[in-house]
Amino acid sequence: MTIAPARPTRTGAGTGWVEDWAPLGACSKTDPDALFVQGAAQQTAKIVCQRCPVIAECLADALDNRTEFGVWGGMTERERRALLKRRPNITSWAALFQQARQQQGTAETA
């Protein structure tokens, strides 16, 4: 899984992880109801997430909080449930994604 590239944080933690991610989301400027659709319309809704600067933060939040409805972090509720079922041992998706982003940043600078 590729994690979105690192960006400066508001917390200054140096990881590129954004704690206050919601206002920075691509969906923050769209109709929120557009992300809470069913069926084939979910694939259209996921397009909003494709270039979102905080897609990993959004997905981690949805996975960690077991968000049941809507498109979050580019995944539908069905996709998130399947991922959670495949990886039940992960206790913090945010920590996993942060670590992956740090490793990705280290590999890019090497």
KOLTOR-881271 format. One line per 5 residues: their letters; for each residue x, y, z of C-alpha. Coordinates in Angstrom, 3 decimals. Example, Ala and Ser with C-alpha at 12.3 -4.5 7.8 and 13.67 -1.06 7.14 Angstrom:
BEGIN
AS) 12.300,-4.500,7.800  13.670,-1.060,7.140
END
This chain:
BEGIN
MTIAP) 0.000,0.000,0.000  1.385,3.406,-0.931  0.925,6.135,1.626  0.411,9.739,0.546  3.613,11.793,0.568
ARPTR) 4.646,13.612,3.698  3.503,17.159,4.276  4.279,19.635,7.050  2.268,19.103,10.204  0.584,21.614,12.407
TGAGT) 1.913,19.808,15.451  5.539,20.016,14.352  6.061,16.313,15.033  8.238,16.029,11.940  6.475,12.952,10.564
GWVED) 4.399,14.701,7.939  1.282,13.389,9.674  -1.541,15.901,9.995  -3.531,15.553,13.213  -6.143,18.174,12.300
WAPLG) -6.732,16.767,8.832  -10.466,17.324,8.231  -10.303,20.998,7.143  -7.591,20.106,4.621  -9.575,17.336,2.924
ACSKT) -10.588,17.646,-0.705  -14.140,16.893,0.411  -14.235,19.888,2.763  -15.137,22.043,-0.240  -17.818,19.707,-1.610
DPDAL) -21.297,18.591,-0.633  -20.772,16.172,2.279  -23.843,14.153,1.260  -22.033,13.211,-1.960  -19.790,10.879,0.069
FVQGA) -22.706,9.084,1.722  -24.186,7.342,-1.295  -24.840,3.706,-2.086  -24.050,1.287,-4.870  -22.291,2.408,-8.024
AQQTA) -22.422,6.052,-6.915  -19.723,5.215,-4.359  -17.190,4.740,-7.148  -17.953,8.265,-8.334  -17.701,9.572,-4.775
KIVCQ) -14.236,8.025,-4.399  -12.942,10.280,-7.184  -12.959,13.190,-4.711  -10.371,11.305,-2.650  -7.909,10.608,-5.459
RCPVI) -5.854,13.786,-5.093  -6.684,14.552,-1.475  -3.647,15.698,0.525  -4.883,13.946,3.694  -6.233,10.684,2.273
AECLA) -4.120,8.519,4.614  -5.176,10.474,7.697  -8.823,10.229,6.686  -8.637,6.498,6.024  -6.766,5.833,9.264
DALDN) -9.405,7.751,11.216  -12.235,5.810,9.569  -10.522,2.468,10.207  -9.524,3.257,13.792  -13.041,4.456,14.618
RTEFG) -14.776,1.679,12.658  -16.766,4.259,10.682  -19.621,2.337,9.136  -21.022,4.631,6.455  -19.713,6.718,3.603
VWGGM) -16.547,7.007,1.572  -13.548,7.837,3.754  -9.923,7.886,2.642  -10.870,6.620,-0.789  -12.562,3.467,0.500
TERER) -16.204,2.459,0.747  -17.626,0.927,3.894  -17.483,-2.511,2.256  -13.806,-2.067,1.366  -12.993,-0.881,4.892
RALLK) -14.835,-3.831,6.472  -12.906,-6.247,4.233  -9.593,-4.625,5.157  -10.402,-4.746,8.864  -11.343,-8.393,8.525
RRPNI) -8.086,-9.211,6.699  -5.947,-7.337,9.242  -7.630,-7.770,12.672  -4.285,-7.544,14.476  -3.759,-3.850,13.715
TSWAA) -4.640,-1.778,16.770  -3.849,1.644,15.287  -4.083,2.328,11.587  -2.890,5.890,12.190  0.322,4.602,13.788
LFQQA) 0.825,2.096,10.962  0.338,4.754,8.271  2.569,7.240,10.110  5.330,4.651,10.325  4.955,3.787,6.646
RQQQG) 5.130,7.462,5.709  8.278,7.917,7.772  9.898,4.883,6.135  8.852,6.124,2.710  10.393,9.523,3.445
TAETA) 13.602,7.909,4.646  13.823,5.753,1.537  13.261,8.763,-0.735  16.069,10.761,0.900  18.543,7.862,0.833
END
